[in-house]
Amino acid sequence: MSLASLFARQGRARLRLSVLLAASLAGFAPLAAQTPQDLASRTELRPFSSLSLSDSQFLQGDSKATSVTIAGELRFPANGGAGKLPAVIVVHGSGGASATTENWARIFNRMGIASFVIDSFSGRGLTAVSTNQGAMGRFNMALDTFRAQEVLAAHPRIDPDRIAVIGFSRGGTAVLYTAMRRFQKIWSPNFKVVGTFPLYASCFDQVDEDTDVVGPIREFHGDADDYASIQQCRDYFKRMKAAGRDVAQVAFPGAHHGYDNVLGKTEPSVSTGSQSQRNCSVREEKGVLVNQQTRQEFTYKDACVTVDPHSGHDPDATAKTIAAVTGELRGLFKLP
């Protein structure tokens, strides 16, 4: 090979390398655009004990259930200062921890708030329950939230008087019912949060003593949601308001389930095989969740359970929810 040919070949190789490098850097552009306030100054993985129990066991206060170790990711904000920090417990939905929980954790970190994203699935050998909601009792994640609050309240960097909870879909149901004094007395007598924020939760028609709650509770829901019924939650919130509780529900016209998932498509798509109880009337009777149509204990094999609901991202509803939640937290946490 001549010297000229060798130089030409090396030149082509350098050009290919430059193109590949440019493409690689372009792929990292969103990361490079992030501000330091979006990133955690420190991350801790905190394991803690919980139980895998049936809904009836939870309702009846029966702790004779399988012990399980789960964990949460505790992220400290870059601009949090040296003192004790406020914190938000973040509770995922049926698909597990995701872009939604990650995005909210970063939002809180940007505000100078620590975030604690709990993973209720991995320790139980699950990755998702969307297509098999019966794989885990509905109230397991409420118990996980109680235990997570105990972990945070004992942490030397966290202010135990400035903890809030937020949850999404199944996680929204979990945090909603942690606000009930009845469950707090049974499962976590020292439980204390300054605010509860369920997003597109599923609500039962009635649970014993379910209007005796500690507020404020702010629920956010799309009125086009065919996964988790907004009407069932409307009815529940009307009953709580009538009882004089500090609760409010915000409905977004045209928004679907999971509307704050920034990786989701704005055109609603079918969540194939996912189970929904939106057509089921479920009430607690003597410590059991009973299907009012069959008069038997409710299960996800009941005829009222439907599949293939929709989900989709709604940028406007997302922005308004973020503004409402962060605005409320600034007041509750006494942030500048």
C-alpha positions as CSV (number, residue, x, y, z in Angstrom):
1,M,0.0,0.0,0.0
2,S,1.4,3.5,-0.9
3,L,1.9,6.2,1.6
4,A,-0.9,8.3,0.0
5,S,-3.3,5.4,0.2
6,L,-2.5,4.9,3.8
7,F,-3.1,8.5,4.7
8,A,-6.4,8.5,2.8
9,R,-7.5,5.3,4.6
10,Q,-6.6,6.9,8.0
11,G,-8.5,10.1,7.0
12,R,-11.7,8.1,6.3
13,A,-11.3,6.2,9.6
14,R,-11.0,9.5,11.5
15,L,-14.0,10.9,9.7
16,R,-16.1,7.8,10.7
17,L,-14.9,8.1,14.3
18,S,-15.8,11.8,14.3
19,V,-19.3,11.0,13.0
20,L,-19.8,8.3,15.6
21,L,-18.5,10.6,18.4
22,A,-20.9,13.4,17.3
23,A,-23.8,10.9,17.2
24,S,-22.9,9.7,20.7
25,L,-22.7,13.2,22.1
26,A,-26.0,14.1,20.5
27,G,-27.6,11.1,22.3
28,F,-26.4,12.6,25.6
29,A,-27.7,16.1,24.8
30,P,-30.7,15.9,27.1
31,L,-28.5,14.9,30.0
32,A,-26.0,17.7,29.3
33,A,-28.9,20.2,29.3
34,Q,-29.9,19.3,32.9
35,T,-29.1,21.7,35.7
36,P,-27.2,20.6,38.8
37,Q,-30.4,21.1,40.8
38,D,-32.1,18.2,39.0
39,L,-29.4,15.8,40.2
40,A,-29.1,14.2,43.6
41,S,-26.1,15.3,45.7
42,R,-26.2,11.9,47.4
43,T,-28.3,8.7,46.9
44,E,-29.0,6.0,49.5
45,L,-30.7,2.7,49.0
46,R,-32.6,2.0,52.2
47,P,-34.0,-1.5,52.8
48,F,-36.8,-1.9,55.3
49,S,-39.3,-4.6,56.4
50,S,-42.9,-4.9,55.4
51,L,-45.5,-7.6,55.0
52,S,-47.2,-9.4,52.1
53,L,-50.7,-9.6,53.3
54,S,-54.2,-10.0,51.9
55,D,-56.7,-7.1,51.9
56,S,-58.7,-8.8,54.6
57,Q,-55.6,-9.1,56.8
58,F,-54.9,-5.4,56.3
59,L,-58.5,-4.4,57.1
60,Q,-58.6,-6.6,60.1
61,G,-55.2,-5.6,61.5
62,D,-53.9,-9.2,61.2
63,S,-50.1,-9.0,61.0
64,K,-49.6,-12.8,60.8
65,A,-48.4,-12.5,57.2
66,T,-45.2,-13.2,55.3
67,S,-42.4,-10.8,56.1
68,V,-40.7,-9.2,53.2
69,T,-37.8,-6.8,52.7
70,I,-38.3,-4.0,50.2
71,A,-36.2,-0.9,49.6
72,G,-36.4,2.7,48.6
73,E,-34.1,5.1,46.8
74,L,-33.5,8.2,49.0
75,R,-32.2,11.1,47.0
76,F,-30.8,14.3,48.6
77,P,-31.1,17.5,46.7
78,A,-28.0,19.4,45.5
79,N,-29.4,22.7,47.0
80,G,-30.8,21.4,50.2
81,G,-28.3,22.9,52.6
82,A,-26.8,21.4,55.7
83,G,-29.8,21.2,58.0
84,K,-32.6,18.7,58.2
85,L,-34.5,18.4,54.9
86,P,-38.2,18.0,54.0
87,A,-39.0,14.8,52.1
88,V,-41.6,13.3,49.9
89,I,-42.3,9.6,49.7
90,V,-43.0,8.6,46.1
91,V,-45.2,5.5,45.6
92,H,-45.3,3.9,42.1
93,G,-48.2,2.3,40.2
94,S,-49.0,-1.1,38.8
95,G,-46.0,-0.9,36.4
96,G,-43.4,-0.4,39.1
97,A,-41.0,2.5,39.5
98,S,-40.7,4.3,36.2
99,A,-40.1,7.5,34.3
100,T,-43.0,9.0,36.2
101,T,-41.5,8.4,39.7
102,E,-38.1,9.5,38.4
103,N,-39.4,12.7,37.0
104,W,-41.2,13.6,40.2
105,A,-38.2,12.8,42.3
106,R,-36.2,15.2,40.2
107,I,-38.9,17.9,40.6
108,F,-38.7,17.6,44.4
109,N,-34.9,17.6,44.4
110,R,-34.9,20.8,42.3
111,M,-37.0,22.4,45.1
112,G,-34.5,21.4,47.7
113,I,-36.7,18.5,48.9
114,A,-35.4,14.9,49.5
115,S,-37.3,12.2,47.6
116,F,-37.8,8.6,48.7
117,V,-39.0,6.4,45.8
118,I,-40.1,3.0,47.3
119,D,-40.0,-0.2,45.2
120,S,-42.9,-2.4,46.4
121,F,-42.3,-5.1,43.7
122,S,-38.7,-6.3,43.5
123,G,-38.6,-7.6,47.1
124,R,-41.8,-9.5,46.4
125,G,-40.5,-11.1,43.2
126,L,-42.7,-8.9,41.0
127,T,-42.0,-6.5,38.2
128,A,-45.6,-5.4,37.4
129,V,-49.1,-6.3,38.3
130,S,-51.0,-4.4,35.6
131,T,-52.3,-7.6,34.0
132,N,-52.7,-9.5,37.2
133,Q,-53.8,-7.1,39.9
134,G,-54.6,-10.0,42.2
135,A,-50.9,-10.9,42.5
136,M,-50.7,-8.5,45.5
137,G,-53.3,-7.2,47.9
138,R,-54.4,-3.6,47.2
139,F,-53.4,-2.4,50.6
140,N,-49.9,-3.8,50.7
141,M,-48.5,-0.6,49.3
142,A,-50.3,1.4,52.0
143,L,-48.4,-0.6,54.6
144,D,-45.2,0.0,52.6
145,T,-45.9,3.7,52.8
146,F,-46.3,3.5,56.6
147,R,-43.0,1.7,56.9
148,A,-41.2,4.2,54.6
149,Q,-42.4,7.1,56.7
150,E,-40.9,5.4,59.8
151,V,-37.6,5.0,58.0
152,L,-37.5,8.7,57.0
153,A,-38.7,10.0,60.4
154,A,-35.7,8.2,62.0
155,H,-33.1,9.5,59.4
156,P,-30.7,12.1,60.8
157,R,-30.9,14.2,57.7
158,I,-34.7,14.3,57.4
159,D,-37.1,16.6,59.3
160,P,-39.8,14.2,60.6
161,D,-42.3,17.1,60.8
162,R,-41.9,17.8,57.1
163,I,-42.8,14.6,55.2
164,A,-45.4,14.3,52.5
165,V,-46.6,11.4,50.3
166,I,-47.5,11.2,46.6
167,G,-48.7,8.1,44.7
168,F,-49.7,7.2,41.2
169,S,-52.6,4.9,40.1
170,R,-52.3,1.9,42.5
171,G,-49.8,3.9,44.5
172,G,-52.3,6.7,44.5
173,T,-54.8,4.4,46.1
174,A,-52.2,3.4,48.7
175,V,-51.3,6.9,49.8
176,L,-55.0,7.9,49.8
177,Y,-55.9,5.3,52.4
178,T,-52.8,6.0,54.6
179,A,-54.7,9.2,55.5
180,M,-57.3,7.2,57.4
181,R,-56.9,7.4,61.1
182,R,-58.2,3.9,61.5
183,F,-55.4,2.4,59.5
184,Q,-52.8,4.7,61.1
185,K,-53.8,3.5,64.6
186,I,-53.6,-0.2,63.5
187,W,-50.5,-0.1,61.5
188,S,-48.4,3.0,62.3
189,P,-49.6,4.9,65.4
190,N,-46.9,7.5,65.0
191,F,-47.5,8.1,61.3
192,K,-47.4,11.8,60.4
193,V,-47.3,13.5,57.1
194,V,-48.2,17.1,56.2
195,G,-49.9,16.4,52.9
196,T,-51.2,13.5,50.8
197,F,-51.2,13.7,47.0
198,P,-52.9,10.8,45.1
199,L,-52.9,10.9,41.3
200,Y,-55.5,9.0,39.3
201,A,-56.2,6.6,42.2
202,S,-58.8,3.9,42.4
203,C,-61.3,4.5,45.2
204,F,-63.5,1.9,46.8
205,D,-67.2,2.7,47.2
206,Q,-66.8,2.6,51.0
207,V,-64.4,1.4,53.6
208,D,-65.3,1.5,57.3
209,E,-64.5,4.9,58.9
210,D,-63.1,6.2,55.5
211,T,-64.2,9.8,56.1
212,D,-62.1,10.0,59.3
213,V,-59.0,11.2,57.6
214,V,-56.1,13.5,58.2
215,G,-55.7,16.2,55.6
216,P,-54.8,17.9,53.5
217,I,-55.5,15.5,50.7
218,R,-55.3,16.7,47.1
219,E,-56.3,14.2,44.4
220,F,-55.6,14.7,40.6
221,H,-57.5,12.8,38.0
222,G,-58.2,12.9,34.2
223,D,-61.9,12.9,33.5
224,A,-61.4,10.7,30.5
225,D,-59.7,8.0,32.7
226,D,-61.2,4.6,31.9
227,Y,-58.6,2.7,34.0
228,A,-59.3,4.2,37.4
229,S,-62.8,5.6,37.8
230,I,-62.9,9.3,38.5
231,Q,-66.6,9.0,39.5
232,Q,-65.8,6.6,42.4
233,C,-63.3,9.0,43.7
234,R,-65.6,12.0,43.2
235,D,-68.2,10.2,45.4
236,Y,-65.6,9.5,48.1
237,F,-64.3,13.0,48.1
238,K,-67.8,14.4,48.4
239,R,-68.4,12.2,51.5
240,M,-65.1,13.4,53.0
241,K,-65.9,17.1,52.3
242,A,-69.4,16.6,53.8
243,A,-67.6,15.3,57.0
244,G,-65.6,18.6,57.1
245,R,-62.2,17.2,56.0
246,D,-59.5,19.2,54.2
247,V,-59.7,17.4,50.8
248,A,-60.0,18.5,47.2
249,Q,-60.1,16.7,43.8
250,V,-58.9,18.3,40.6
251,A,-60.2,17.0,37.3
252,F,-58.6,17.6,34.0
253,P,-60.9,17.6,30.9
254,G,-59.8,15.0,28.3
255,A,-56.9,13.6,30.3
256,H,-56.4,9.9,30.5
257,H,-54.7,7.6,33.0
258,G,-51.0,8.2,33.6
259,Y,-51.3,11.6,32.0
260,D,-48.1,12.8,33.8
261,N,-45.9,10.1,32.2
262,V,-43.6,12.3,30.1
263,L,-42.5,9.3,28.1
264,G,-46.0,8.4,27.1
265,K,-47.6,9.3,23.8
266,T,-50.0,12.2,23.7
267,E,-52.4,10.0,21.6
268,P,-54.0,7.6,24.1
269,S,-53.1,4.0,23.6
270,V,-54.5,0.7,24.9
271,S,-52.8,-0.8,28.0
272,T,-53.2,-4.3,26.6
273,G,-54.4,-6.8,29.1
274,S,-54.3,-4.4,32.1
275,Q,-57.2,-5.0,34.5
276,S,-59.5,-2.3,35.7
277,Q,-62.1,-2.3,38.5
278,R,-63.9,0.8,37.3
279,N,-67.2,-1.0,36.8
280,C,-67.0,-2.8,40.2
281,S,-68.9,-1.7,43.2
282,V,-66.7,-2.7,46.2
283,R,-67.4,-2.1,49.9
284,E,-66.0,-3.3,53.1
285,E,-68.2,-5.6,55.1
286,K,-66.9,-7.0,58.4
287,G,-63.3,-6.7,57.3
288,V,-63.8,-8.1,53.8
289,L,-63.9,-6.2,50.5
290,V,-67.3,-7.4,49.0
291,N,-68.4,-7.1,45.4
292,Q,-71.9,-5.6,45.7
293,Q,-73.1,-7.4,42.6
294,T,-72.2,-10.9,43.6
295,R,-72.3,-10.4,47.4
296,Q,-69.1,-12.4,47.5
297,E,-65.5,-11.3,48.4
298,F,-64.2,-9.2,45.5
299,T,-61.5,-10.8,43.3
300,Y,-60.0,-9.8,39.9
301,K,-61.7,-12.8,38.4
302,D,-65.1,-11.1,38.9
303,A,-67.2,-10.3,35.8
304,C,-67.2,-6.6,36.5
305,V,-63.4,-6.4,36.0
306,T,-62.5,-5.1,32.5
307,V,-59.3,-5.1,30.5
308,D,-57.6,-2.9,27.9
309,P,-58.0,0.5,29.4
310,H,-56.3,3.6,27.9
311,S,-53.4,5.7,29.0
312,G,-51.7,8.7,27.5
313,H,-49.6,11.8,28.3
314,D,-51.3,15.2,28.6
315,P,-48.7,18.0,28.8
316,D,-51.2,20.6,30.0
317,A,-52.6,18.5,32.8
318,T,-49.0,17.5,33.8
319,A,-47.9,21.1,34.0
320,K,-50.9,22.1,36.1
321,T,-50.5,19.2,38.4
322,I,-46.8,20.0,39.0
323,A,-47.6,23.6,39.6
324,A,-50.4,22.7,42.1
325,V,-48.4,20.0,44.0
326,T,-45.1,22.1,44.2
327,G,-47.1,25.2,45.2
328,E,-48.8,23.3,48.0
329,L,-45.6,21.8,49.2
330,R,-43.9,25.2,49.4
331,G,-46.5,26.3,51.9
332,L,-46.6,23.0,53.8
333,F,-42.8,22.8,54.1
334,K,-42.4,26.5,54.6
335,L,-40.0,26.9,51.6
336,P,-39.0,30.2,50.1
